[in-house]
């Protein structure tokens, strides 16, 4: 099945596109040309094995994470479990909540271990793993809604800061959500950690039982969903300012708890044009800019 993966340079000849089933990555490396070429070679070689490895342990990865459960064997799967384990005793969460961030981490780690790069990123549908050598920076755009190309702000990350992972979750994104946040963007030390935390925070932005919120059992939309019969958000009608504020405050309380326990560095929560920011977004700049490209990261 390894021939199934698609690996190609994008038209700009700078970025590498890796696609296999549900996994869709955009990779960019910076450094001497020979090092970039080497990084892309090893990224492609590692990528073709990832989906089959995950499928081998998929039944495990779709089950609720429990502290006493045995760990999986694959390196990506182990990254996933490590990212969700801090929530296992308090929340329902499966390792799949961190799959995008864990895949991005794995490919980036393969590149950095093989090549001398000044900077690099792996973007898995908006969940991003970063490499920054000394004195390097990246500018990150934060999406107001994952389903359309709009930014509400940017933040500059530099090598002196610990953030190496960015993830976004919300009911408008590509995965199911139990909450009503349009988008929750999390900055953390690792991409898988950010991915899991974004899921937890987005679920906390909610108004249970509100008549303007449409929910459907996840299994009716995707029979093999790891969420089973849990009700996932499919539509959110117009809410009052007070309702939006209440929902965001609930999410912010959860985000602040995760920040204080060191699981995240900061988070931005968006719902119907309103935003809450928890923690310090380094050199952040709030903007109202429509962007034409899907990318969330640039030099």
VMD Tcl script that draws the C-alpha trace (Angstrom):
set ca {
  {0.00 0.00 0.00}
  {3.00 2.33 0.18}
  {2.56 3.26 -3.51}
  {-0.67 4.97 -2.54}
  {1.08 8.04 -1.10}
  {1.54 11.13 -3.29}
  {4.72 13.16 -2.87}
  {5.45 16.24 -4.98}
  {6.89 19.72 -4.89}
  {4.29 22.46 -5.07}
  {4.43 24.92 -8.01}
  {6.52 27.39 -5.97}
  {9.28 24.72 -5.93}
  {9.90 25.50 -2.26}
  {7.27 23.48 -0.46}
  {6.70 19.75 -0.42}
  {3.18 18.28 -0.55}
  {2.63 14.86 1.05}
  {-0.76 13.20 0.69}
  {-2.01 9.77 1.74}
  {-5.67 9.08 2.46}
  {-6.81 11.52 5.18}
  {-3.28 12.84 5.79}
  {-2.38 15.98 3.85}
  {0.85 17.78 4.72}
  {2.62 20.87 3.46}
  {6.30 20.95 4.37}
  {8.85 23.72 4.00}
  {12.50 23.68 5.01}
  {15.06 26.49 5.06}
  {18.81 26.07 4.81}
  {21.47 25.11 2.24}
  {19.91 23.55 -0.90}
  {21.56 20.18 -0.32}
  {20.22 20.05 3.23}
  {16.71 20.95 2.07}
  {16.86 18.23 -0.57}
  {17.97 15.70 2.03}
  {15.23 16.80 4.43}
  {12.57 16.34 1.75}
  {13.94 12.92 0.81}
  {13.75 11.58 4.35}
  {10.36 13.23 4.92}
  {8.96 11.40 1.92}
  {10.52 8.09 2.91}
  {9.07 8.31 6.43}
  {5.70 9.57 5.26}
  {4.84 6.54 3.10}
  {4.84 4.31 6.20}
  {2.81 6.52 8.55}
  {-0.76 5.72 7.54}
  {-0.25 1.95 7.50}
  {1.35 2.13 10.95}
  {-1.63 4.06 12.31}
  {-4.11 1.68 10.69}
  {-2.37 -1.27 12.36}
  {-3.32 0.15 15.77}
  {-6.47 2.05 14.79}
  {-8.85 0.14 17.05}
  {-6.68 1.10 20.03}
  {-6.35 4.74 18.92}
  {-10.13 5.15 18.63}
  {-10.76 4.06 22.22}
  {-10.95 6.42 25.16}
  {-7.53 7.03 26.67}
  {-7.14 5.46 30.11}
  {-4.12 5.89 32.40}
  {-3.82 2.15 33.01}
  {-4.00 1.12 29.34}
  {-1.00 -0.38 27.57}
  {0.82 1.96 25.21}
  {0.79 1.43 21.44}
  {3.89 0.36 19.51}
  {4.17 2.92 16.67}
  {6.10 6.15 17.25}
  {3.30 8.37 15.91}
  {0.72 6.51 17.99}
  {2.90 6.93 21.08}
  {3.11 10.68 20.42}
  {-0.69 10.74 20.25}
  {-1.14 8.92 23.55}
  {1.44 11.10 25.32}
  {-0.45 14.22 24.19}
  {-3.90 13.10 25.42}
  {-2.84 11.23 28.57}
  {-2.93 14.37 30.81}
  {-6.70 14.54 30.18}
  {-7.51 10.85 30.59}
  {-8.82 11.00 34.15}
  {-11.05 14.06 33.73}
  {-12.29 14.08 30.12}
  {-13.41 11.70 27.43}
  {-10.62 11.85 24.87}
  {-9.08 9.38 22.45}
  {-5.58 9.47 20.98}
  {-7.17 10.53 17.69}
  {-7.54 14.02 19.19}
  {-3.81 14.46 18.61}
  {-3.29 12.59 15.35}
  {-2.65 15.60 13.08}
  {-0.16 17.19 15.44}
  {1.58 13.88 16.07}
  {2.01 13.18 12.35}
  {3.42 16.68 11.83}
  {5.84 16.17 14.73}
  {7.03 12.82 13.39}
  {7.80 14.11 9.92}
  {9.54 17.20 11.27}
  {11.65 15.14 13.67}
  {12.74 12.92 10.79}
  {13.81 15.95 8.75}
  {15.67 17.69 11.56}
  {17.54 14.56 12.58}
  {18.84 14.05 9.03}
  {19.53 17.58 7.77}
  {21.05 20.82 9.03}
  {18.13 23.26 8.73}
  {17.76 26.80 10.01}
  {13.98 26.59 10.05}
  {11.30 24.13 9.02}
  {7.63 23.45 9.47}
  {5.17 20.67 8.77}
  {1.57 21.82 8.39}
  {-1.04 19.09 8.75}
  {-4.27 20.89 7.90}
  {-3.47 23.81 10.20}
  {-1.82 21.79 12.96}
  {1.83 22.79 12.70}
  {5.12 21.47 14.02}
  {8.03 23.94 13.96}
  {11.80 23.83 13.99}
  {13.70 27.03 14.78}
  {17.45 27.28 15.18}
  {19.05 30.14 17.12}
  {17.79 33.65 16.33}
  {15.24 32.40 13.78}
  {11.56 33.41 13.71}
  {8.24 32.45 12.16}
  {5.11 34.57 11.80}
  {1.95 32.60 12.52}
  {-1.50 33.61 11.33}
  {-4.49 32.75 13.54}
  {-7.70 31.82 11.75}
  {-11.02 33.23 12.91}
  {-12.80 30.33 11.19}
  {-11.08 27.18 9.91}
  {-13.58 26.81 7.05}
  {-12.68 30.04 5.31}
  {-9.43 31.94 4.62}
  {-9.57 34.76 7.18}
  {-7.15 35.80 9.89}
  {-7.95 37.71 13.05}
  {-4.36 38.11 14.17}
  {-0.74 37.12 13.88}
  {1.97 36.22 16.34}
  {5.73 36.07 15.85}
  {7.51 33.06 17.30}
  {11.24 33.18 17.89}
  {13.79 30.54 18.77}
  {14.14 31.79 22.34}
  {10.50 30.94 23.05}
  {9.48 27.33 23.82}
  {6.54 27.17 21.39}
  {7.06 24.59 18.66}
  {3.48 23.53 18.04}
  {0.31 25.26 16.88}
  {-3.12 23.67 16.50}
  {-6.66 24.85 15.77}
  {-9.95 23.16 16.63}
  {-13.63 24.10 16.41}
  {-16.96 22.91 15.09}
  {-16.29 24.46 11.66}
  {-13.05 22.54 11.21}
  {-12.40 19.21 9.51}
  {-12.93 17.18 12.71}
  {-16.00 16.88 14.91}
  {-16.34 19.06 18.01}
  {-18.53 18.76 21.09}
  {-18.50 22.55 21.53}
  {-19.52 25.61 19.54}
  {-16.25 27.53 19.12}
  {-15.67 28.74 15.58}
  {-11.95 28.28 16.22}
  {-9.58 27.73 19.13}
  {-5.91 28.22 18.30}
  {-3.40 26.88 20.81}
  {0.35 27.47 21.10}
  {2.28 24.78 22.96}
  {5.72 23.26 23.17}
  {4.75 20.42 20.80}
  {2.28 20.08 17.95}
  {0.56 16.99 19.35}
  {0.21 18.70 22.74}
  {-1.36 21.74 21.06}
  {-3.69 19.49 19.05}
  {-5.07 17.70 22.10}
  {-5.42 20.92 24.10}
  {-7.25 22.69 21.28}
  {-9.80 19.87 21.26}
  {-10.37 20.10 25.01}
  {-10.72 23.90 24.99}
  {-12.99 23.96 21.93}
  {-15.27 21.42 23.61}
  {-15.52 23.70 26.65}
  {-16.84 26.64 24.58}
  {-20.48 25.62 24.75}
  {-24.11 26.27 25.66}
  {-25.69 22.95 26.51}
  {-29.32 22.57 25.45}
  {-29.52 25.84 23.50}
  {-32.24 25.63 20.80}
  {-30.08 27.41 18.20}
  {-27.41 24.69 18.32}
  {-27.87 21.62 16.14}
  {-26.13 18.45 17.28}
  {-26.02 14.99 15.74}
  {-24.53 11.73 17.07}
  {-21.06 11.41 15.58}
  {-21.72 7.82 14.51}
  {-24.57 8.98 12.25}
  {-22.13 11.17 10.33}
  {-19.19 8.77 10.44}
  {-19.98 5.23 11.61}
  {-16.36 4.61 12.60}
  {-15.92 7.88 14.52}
  {-13.96 7.61 17.75}
  {-16.69 9.76 19.36}
  {-19.33 7.05 18.98}
  {-22.83 8.30 19.75}
  {-21.70 11.54 21.39}
  {-23.51 14.56 19.99}
  {-21.29 16.73 17.80}
  {-22.08 20.26 16.69}
  {-23.36 20.71 13.13}
  {-24.81 24.24 13.21}
  {-24.83 27.23 15.54}
  {-27.48 29.91 15.09}
  {-27.14 33.56 16.02}
  {-26.36 33.97 19.69}
  {-26.76 37.02 21.88}
  {-23.69 38.89 23.05}
  {-24.28 37.56 26.55}
  {-24.44 33.96 25.29}
  {-21.27 34.37 23.24}
  {-19.53 35.91 26.23}
  {-20.67 33.10 28.53}
  {-19.46 30.43 26.11}
  {-16.06 32.04 25.58}
  {-15.60 32.55 29.30}
  {-16.16 28.84 29.90}
  {-13.54 27.99 27.31}
  {-11.15 30.58 28.71}
  {-11.40 29.03 32.19}
  {-10.35 25.68 30.75}
  {-7.57 27.27 28.70}
  {-6.23 29.10 31.75}
  {-6.18 25.86 33.72}
  {-4.16 24.18 30.97}
  {-1.81 27.16 30.84}
  {-1.21 27.10 34.58}
  {-0.43 23.39 34.49}
  {2.07 23.94 31.66}
  {0.19 22.05 28.96}
  {-0.13 25.13 26.75}
  {1.54 28.52 26.46}
  {-1.41 30.51 25.11}
  {-4.73 30.20 23.31}
  {-7.08 32.36 21.25}
  {-10.79 31.47 21.30}
  {-13.20 32.76 18.62}
  {-16.99 32.67 18.45}
  {-19.23 34.77 16.20}
  {-16.77 37.63 15.86}
  {-15.71 37.77 19.52}
  {-12.30 36.64 20.78}
  {-10.70 35.69 24.09}
  {-6.94 35.40 24.48}
  {-5.41 33.37 27.31}
  {-1.71 33.75 28.00}
  {0.67 35.95 26.06}
  {0.82 35.64 22.29}
  {4.44 36.64 21.73}
  {4.68 39.85 19.71}
  {1.04 39.36 18.74}
  {-0.85 41.74 16.50}
  {-4.62 41.63 16.16}
  {-5.70 42.27 12.59}
  {-8.80 42.01 10.41}
  {-7.32 40.72 7.20}
  {-8.81 38.51 4.52}
  {-6.18 36.24 3.05}
  {-6.35 34.39 -0.24}
  {-4.05 31.50 0.64}
  {-4.87 28.67 3.01}
  {-1.45 28.69 4.64}
  {-1.23 29.77 8.26}
  {2.49 30.27 8.48}
  {5.10 32.37 6.73}
  {8.62 33.59 7.29}
}
mol new
graphics top color blue
foreach p $ca { graphics top sphere $p radius 0.5 }
foreach p [lrange $ca 0 end-1] q [lrange $ca 1 end] { graphics top cylinder $p $q radius 0.2 }
display resetview
